[in-house]
Amino acid sequence: MSTDLTARTRDLALRHRTAVGVAWLLVLLLGGAVAVLGLGRLDQSFTASGGPGHRANQEVQERYGNGAAVAPLVAVASWPAGADVRAPGTAGRFGDAVRHAAGPGARTVSYAGTGDEGFLGGDGRTVYALVYPGAGEPDLAGLTAVEEAAVALRADLRSALPEARVEVTGVLPLQHDSAVAGPGPVALAVKAACALGLLVLLAAVFRSAAGVLAPLLLAGVTSVGALVLVEAVAGFTEISFVVVYLVPVTALVLAVHRWAQPPGAGERSAVTAGAAGAAACAVLALFPASFLRSVGVAGLAVWAVGTAAALTLVPVLRSVATRSTRRTERPTGAGRSSRAAGAAGRGGWRSGPVPAVSGLVLLVLAAGAATQLRVGNPEAHALVASGPARDGLDRLAAAGVPSGVLHPLEVLLPEGADPRAAAARAARVPGVLLAAAPRGDEWRRDGTAVVVVVPEGEPMTAAGAATVSAVRSAFAEGPVPAAVGGSGVVDRDLVDGVYGLLPFAVPAAALAALAVLVLLPLPSGFPGAGAAAGAVLRAVLAALASAGALTVLWQWGPAGTGAVTGWVPLVVGVFAFCVSLDRSAASAAGGPPGAGLAAAGAGALAVLAVGIGPQVELALLVSGFAMAAVLDALAGRRRTPPAVPARPTSRSSLQLV
């Protein structure tokens, strides 16, 4: 889109400002209702599809109706000193109580049914059982059913075994306890302070009520419009629910960028960044991995709707703000935006080459830390500090039972295979705590059988990952090949099936963005191909740095999660790429240098206001968004000479060179 076409679009929107305003209001209201109703179209499993573990889990789910990718509940019982947990009167009673409390359709396995001492604690008085509830699939509704089953199981076992100390734990109960705990008084105060800080920041930068409301309105219409587009695509292909987190925060940061730009520069940067960002996200959407396709489609939708809003809605809002402020004899909204940002550039936000170099070095160091990222669910001890499920985890640890029991593997044997021989083969794999071949009908159907393999280490740890790989190899090379599934293989599928594509997806997306900036006739403010390449390189560095920041803060930091939830770095990385590319385009188009910091601060405060709380996975996501925005803003703190107004001719960066 050439500069004159951009201007004509702006002028057309201003001539029909009422119609434009009504159209975007309908997008916000009607689109919001459609977006809420369409959330059910999104895949809510949060698992990587297409890998061998996913296929094994699908087959287990189809044949047995439970388990597979859903981690089992772990029932723990400790008797007083002197009790013999191996005696039939104790172990058998515990096993019978677990089967009765688990309900119809459930699968249970314990010492009573297998005689495997791996189900016994080292203290001699603790025993545990794995319980796969009759209902539960790896989506939000299925996980809720498992959480409800945990509450019922805990109550029934305590009633049946009054002389024992009974707890129920597991990955899902631990996550549930962290979600229902809710933020404490301090966290609530911080959330309120961040929300107020967002409004204060916008008011301080733009110095008007319009400066506070307009970016929020722009973010709202962009988010709603993008979600409607994403849900429409979800009717034809699998789109993950993670896009719900990516779209709003990206839309907010881009909206602040847009409102901070003066007329002309704002439209130029919107078209330039929008075309380049859309091209990069479109490339991601072409890769055969659900998460990459999802974040690519979401990013493409945000760029498309955001660019349309920048060309039509932003001029209308500026005209309304101008007429409103003229009545009170104050600077216009557009003038106030540019003057405030310009004053910020001349004042406290002004920076020379030393801060710019320091920010870039920080970005490179954080990107280097990303090479040490370990993908997977956080370790069990980091999920929640207290609660019924944590009591069960602590009971297992006190009895010397490793936390790997929370993530057992399920080996699905084909017809004709010997379950006992398969269990013996799995038990010989280093790092395996136990391998059991339960004999009940619920474990053998249609000629197939399921063998439970319990690793010592959790799958996100180095030892646990090695065990999962070794078990897979053992059954892939055996006389009768078997499918290895269970909750313990989900992380490995994500690493192999999604992160294994990133060395190809990231360069391809970057090249697509660069090709748009260099070859297509855009009203770009980049002075040459080198500047465009630098902008794309900084955007890639920003994406990598966001993953590195998560590694430092969570994997190595005080929280000690040991790993970062697999989909979080992907969502945060796409956000960081989009924000960095947009900031570079805005700066090159002649926008004020303070706009990047204003947008970063607004994005960071918004996500912190929403997401601060005890839920670890949400905290990972929120902190990733905040750090990505701030890191990129720091790296972009440098003087930018005023851009030469674009001529009304269509030129590409390559032609300028």
N, C-alpha and C positions, 0 to 999 in steps of 0.2 A: 504494500500500500504506500503510495507516494505521499509526500508532504501535503500537496494540494488536495489530494483525495481525503487525507486525514482532516484537513481544515474544512473541507466541504461536508464531511460527516458531522463534525462539531457544529457547523453552522446550521445544518439541517435539523440536528437535535434541538438547537436553541430556538429555531423558528417554530418547532412543534413541541415545545417544552411540556405542555400539559399532557399531550398524548404519550410522550416518553416517560413522564413521571408516573402516569397511570399504568403504563405497561410494566414498569419495574415494580410498582406496588403490587400488581397482580402476581408477578413472579414471586415476590416475597410472601404474600398471603396464601394464594392458591398453591404455589409451588411448595410452600412449607408443609401444607396439608398432604400434598402428593408425596413429598419426600418422607414424611413420617409413616404414611401408609405403605410405602414401598420398601421400608427397611427389611421386611421379611424376604425380599428377593436376594439379599446379600448372603453369602456363605458365612455361617457363624461358627465354623469348626475351628478356625485358627490353626489348622494343620496344613502341612505341605502335601498337595495331592500329586499323584503320578509316580512317586517313588516305590521301591519294592516293599517298604514297611507299610505304606498307605494301602497298597494292593492287598497285602496280607491282612491288615486290619479290616478292610472291607469284607474280605471273605469270612473272617471270624465273626464279624457283626451279622452277616447274612445267615450264617449257619447256626450260630449260637445265641444271637440276639443281644449280646452285652459284651463288656470287656473291650478288647481291641485297643483303640486309641485312648479310651477312658481308663485312667489309673484306678485300681481297685481301692476299696476301703481296707484298712488294717485294724482288726480288732485285737486288743492287747489285754491280757488278764494276768494279774500277779496275785499269788496266794501267800498267806502268811508263812513265815519261816517254819521249816519242818515238813511242809507239804511236798508230795512227790508228784510233779507234773507229768511224769511218764506213766504213772499208774492209770489203768483204764478208768478207774473211778473219777479221776481228775481230768485227764486229757480227753477221755471219751465224753464226759459230761460237758466240757467246754466245746468240743466239736459239735455235739448235738444241739447245744444252746445256740451256737452260731448259725447252724443250718436252719433252725426253727425261726430265729429272729431275722434272718436274711430274707425270708419270704419266698413265694413261688417265683420260679424263673431265674433265681440267683444261682451262681456257682461259688462254692466255698472250698477251700483247701487248707488243711492244718496238719498237725502232728498225728491226730487221731486217725486220719484217713490214709496217711502215707508212711508213718513211722520215721520220717526224716527229722533228725535232731536239729537241722537248720531252723526249724520252727520254734526252737526252745531258746530262751535267754541264757546267757552265761551265768546268771545268778542262781540257777537251779530252781526258781519258783515262778518264772515268767514264761508264758506261751503266747503266741500270736497266730492269727489266721488271716488269710487273704479272702476278701469278700467282693465278688463282682455282682452288684445289684441287678435285679431282673430288668430294670429300665435304665436307660442312660446311653446317649450317643454324644459324640464330640461336638455338640452345638450348645447354644445357651440354654435351651429348654431341657436338653438331656443332662447337662451339668447340674441344673437346678434339681432334677429328679434324684441325682446321686447325692446331692447335699441333704435333701429331705430324707433319703434312705439312711444317711449317717446318723441323723438325729434319732430316728426310730430304732436303729440298731443299737445305739448307745443306751437308750432307755430300756429296751427289752433285755439286753444282756445284764445290765445292773439289777434288774428285777429277778432274772433267772439265776444269777450267781452272786447272792448278797455277801457271801464270805470273802469274795475276791475283789481286788481293786480293778475295775474295768474301764478302759478308755477306748475310743475309736478315733483313729487319725487317718491320714492319707493326704495326697497332694490337694485334692479338691476341698476337703474340710479345712486344711490350712489356709488355702486361698479364700475360702468363704469366711473364715473367722477374721481375716485381715480386712475383708470388705465390709463386714457388718460392725466392726469395732468403731468405725467413724472417727473423724478427727477430734482430738482433744481441745480444751479451751485455748491452748497456745496456738495450735494449728488453725483453729477457727479465726483467731485474732489475726494471724498472718494472712489467711485467705482474704479477710475483709480489708486488711491494709493493702494487699496487692490490687484488689478491685478498685479501691479508692485511689491508689497510686496510678492506675491506668487512666482514670478520668483526669486526675491532676496533671499527668504528663501531657495528655492531649490538649488540655486547656492551656498549659504553660507554653507548649510549642506553637499552637495555632491561635491562641489568645481570643477565642470566640466560642460561643455555644455551637455554632455550625462546625467549628473545628473539632469539637468533641463528638457531635452526633453524626456528621457526614461519614467519617471513616467507619464507624460502627454500622451505619446503614449500608455502605458499600460492601462491607464484609458480609453482612446478612444476605443481601441479594446474590452475591457471588457464591456464597456457601449453598444457599438453597438451590439456585440454578444448576450449580455443578452436581449436587447430589441427585437432582432429578435426572440429569443426563447419565450419571453413573448407574443409577437404578434401571434406566432404560436399557443400557448395555448389558446389565446383569440378567435381563430377560433372554439373552442369547448366549452368554458365556459366564463362567464362574468368576464372580468378583467377591473378594473377601470383605468382611465387615470392618477391617482395619481402616478402610477409606473414610469412615465416619470420623476418625481422629485426625486424619491428614487434611481434609478439606477445610474445616473452619479456621484452623490456626494459620494455614497458608493464606487463605483469603484475607484474614485480618492484617497480616504484615503487608501484603501487596496493596491493600486498601489505604493504609497509612502512607505508603510510598506514593500512591497515586495522588492523594489529597495534598501532599507536601510539595508536589511539583507545580511550577507556574504553568499557565496555559501555553500550549505549544510544546514545551519540553515534556509535559505529562503525556500528551498524546504520542509524541515520538517514542518515548521510552516504553509506553504501553504496547505499541505495535511491535517494536523491536524485540523486547523481552518476551512478549506473548508469542510471537512466531517462533523464536528460537527455543523457548521453553516447551512449547507445544510439540515441536519436532522431536526434542529429546525424549519427552514423555511418551510420544507415539512409538518411538523405537522400543522403549521399555515394554510397552504393551504388546509388542509382537513376540516377545520371548515366551517359550512354552513352560511357564511356571506361574501358578496362580497368584502368588504375592507380587511378582514383578508386573504381571498383567494388571493387577488391581491398582497398584500405586501409579502405574503408567496411565491408565484410563482416568484415574482421579486427578492427576496432575494436568492431563490434557484438558479435562473439563474445567478445572479452575482457571487455566490460562485463557480458554475460549470465552467463558462467561466474564472473567475479570477484564479482558481486553474490550469486550463489547460494552461493559459498564463504564470503563474509562473513557471511551469515545462518545458515549451518549449521556449517561447519567451524571458523570462528574461535571461537564459543562453546565448542565441544568441546575445542579446543586450550587455551583459557584454563582450562577446568575441570581438564584434565589437569595443566597447569602449576601451578594452585593447589594441588591435592592433593599434587603432588610437592614443592613448596616448603614446604608446611606441615610435612612430615616433618622438614625441616631448620630449621624455625623462621625462615624468611626471608619477606619480603613475597611476596605472590602474584604470578603472572605478569601478570595484568591490572593489579593494583595497582602492580606494579613498572613496567609500561609507562607508565601514566599518571603515576606519580610521577617517573620519569626524564624523561619529556617535559616534565612540569610544571616540574621543576627546571631543565631546559634553558631553558624559557621565562622563568624568573625569573633565570637566570644569563647565561652568555655569549651565548645566542641571543636574549636579549631585545632588542628594538629599539623605538625611538620613531618619530615621524613623519618625521624627517629621513632615516634609512636607507630608510624605506618610499617616500618621494618619490623618493629617488635611484634606487632599484631600478626604480620605474615609469618614470622618465625614461630609464634605460638600456634598458628594454624598448621604449619608443617610438622611441628612436634606432636600435636594432637593427631594428625593424620598418621604419623608413624606408630602411635600407640594403637591405632586401629588394627595393625597387623597382629596384635596379640588378643584380639577380641575372641571370646569363647561364646558360641551361640547355644542357647538352651534355656530352659526354665531355671529361675534362681534356685539355689540349693534350699533344701527344706527348712533348715534352721533360720534362713533369712526371710521366710515368707510372713511370719507373724511372731510377735514376742510373747504373747500369752493367749490363753483361751483353751477350750476343751481339746481341740486337735493338737495344740502345742503340748498339752499335758501328756497326750498319748505318745507324741514323738519323744519327749523327755523320758518317758517310761521305757521306751525301746532302747534309747541311748544308755540309760542307767543299767539296763540288763545286758548291755554289750551287743545289742543287735544293730548292725549297720543300717544306715538310712537308705541303702539301695533297695531294701524291701518295698519301698514306696513305688518303685518303677519296675515291676517284674516284666519279663518278656513272655510272650505266648507263642509257642512253636506249633503251628498247624500241620499235622502229619497227614499225608494222603492215605487213601485206602490201601490196606495191606502192610503198612508200616507198623513196627512193634513199639508201642509207647514206652515200655520199660527200657528197651535198648536205647531209644532216643534220649530218655532221661539220663541214662548212664553215660552216654556220649557227651551230653551237655555238662554233666557234673564234672567231667575231666577238664573243662575249659578253665584256664587260669582266671581268677576273679569271680567265679561263680560260687555263691554261698550254698545254694541247693538247687536241685532239679527234680521235680516230682511229676509223676504220671497218675493223676487221680483216676479212680476206677468207676466213679458214678456215671450214670447215664447222661448227666448234664455236661460231661466232659468228652463224650464220644457219640457222634451222630453221623448217620449216613456213611458209615465206614471210616470216617475221619476221627482224629483224636487230637486233643490239645495237651501239650506238656508245658508246665509252668517252670520258668527258669528265673531264679532270683539272683541278681548280681549283688556284689558287696558294695560297689560304688554307684552313686547316682550317675545317670548317663551324661550329664553336662560336665562332669569331672573328667580329667584325662584318663584315670584308671577305669571309670565306668564306660567311657567311650570305647576304650580298647577292648573291654569285655564284650560290649555289644557287637563290635566288628568281628571278634573272634567267634562268637556264637553263630553269627551269620555265615562266616566262612565254614564252620564245622558242619552246618547243615546244607550248605550249597555244594560241598564236595563229598557228602556222604553217599552211601549206596542208594538211598531213597531221598531225593531233594525235598526239603520242607520249607514252608514260608515262615519267616520269623517276624512277628508283629508285637503288639503291646505298646504301652505308653512309653517304654524306654527307647523305641526306635524313631519316635516322631522327630526328635532333635536331629538325629543323624540324617533323616530324610531331608530336613530343612537345609542342613549343611551341604549335602551332596546335590540335592535337586534345585536349590535356589542360589545359595552362595557360590556354588560351583559355576554358575552362569555369570556371576558378576564380572570376572575378568574379561568377558566378551561384551556384556551389556553396558557397562560403564563407558568404555571407549566408544562403542557404537553410538550411545546417546550423546556423548560429548561431541563427536564428529558431526552428528546431525545438527546440533545447535550451532556449531561453528560454520557449517555449510550455509545455514540460513543467514547468519550474520555477514558472511563474506560474499556469497554468490547472489542472493536474492535482492531485488531492488527495494530496500526498506529505507525509511527515513532515519537511518541510524546515526547516532552521534559519535560512533567510534571512529577515530581518525585514521584507522587503517586495519589491515588484517592482523597485524601484531597485537593491537589493542583488543580486538575481538577474541583472539586466541588467549590472551591473558585473562580476559573476563571468564571464558569458559574454563580455563585451568583453575582459576580461583574458585569457581563454583564446584568443580570436582574436588578440590582440596577441602572446601567447606563440608561437602558430604562425607568425606573420609574423616575429617576432624570431628564431626559429630559422633561418629562411631567410636573414635579414640577417646573423646570426652566421657562417653558412657563407660568405656573400659576403665578409665582412671577412677571415676567417681564411684562406680558400683562394683565392678569386678575386683579392683585392687583396693578400693576405699574402705572406710569403716564398716559399711553395710556388709561387705564380704559375700556378695551374692554368688561368687564363683563363676557366674555366666550372666549373659544378658538375654532376655526373652527374644527369641529369634526374629519376630516380625518388627520389633521396635527399631533396630538400626536401619531397616529398610525404609520405614515410614519417615523417620527423622532425617535420613540421608536425602530423600527426595525433597523434603521440606527445605533443608539447607541448600541444596542445589538451586531450587527455584528462587529462594530469597536472595541468594548471592547474585544470581544472574540478573534479577530484577534491579538490585541495588546498583550493579555495574552499569546497566543500561540507563538507569535514571541519572547517574552521575555523568555519564558520557553525553547525555542529551542536554546537559546544562542545568540539572536540578541542584538544589542547595546541598552542601556536604553534610549538614546535620540531619537530613531526612533518614539516612540509614540507621543512625543511633535512635532516632525517635521511633522508627518502625520496629527495631529490635527490642527496645524497651517496652513498647506496647505489646508485642507478641509474648515476651517473657512474662510480663505482669499478668496478662490474660490467662495463660496456661497455668501459672502458679495459683491464681485465684480460683481456678476451677479444680485443679488436680492435687493440691496438697492434701495429704492424708496418709493413713497407714497401709494402703494397698500398694504392694511393692511394684507390681507390673505397671500400674498407673503412674506411680512415682518415677519409674524408669522413663516412661514416655514423656511425662511433663518436663522432667529435668533435661531430657535430650532436646526437646523443642527449645527450651530456654537457653541452653548452652550453645546450640547451633546458631540461634539468632545473635547472641552476644558475641560469639567468636567471630562470626562474619563481619559484624559491625566494627569490631576492633581492628580486624585486618583491613577494612576499607577506610580507615581514618587517615586521609591524606588530602592535601589541597588538590582541587580539580579546577583547572582554568575554565573560565566561562566558555560555554559551547557557542560556536558560531551558528547563528540561526540558519536552519536548513533552507536551502533554495527550493523553490517549487519544481524541482526536477527529481526524477527517480534515479538514485544512485546506489550502488552497493559499495561495501567496504573495499572490495577488490578494485573497483573503478577508481576510488579515491586514491589508492596506492598508485 
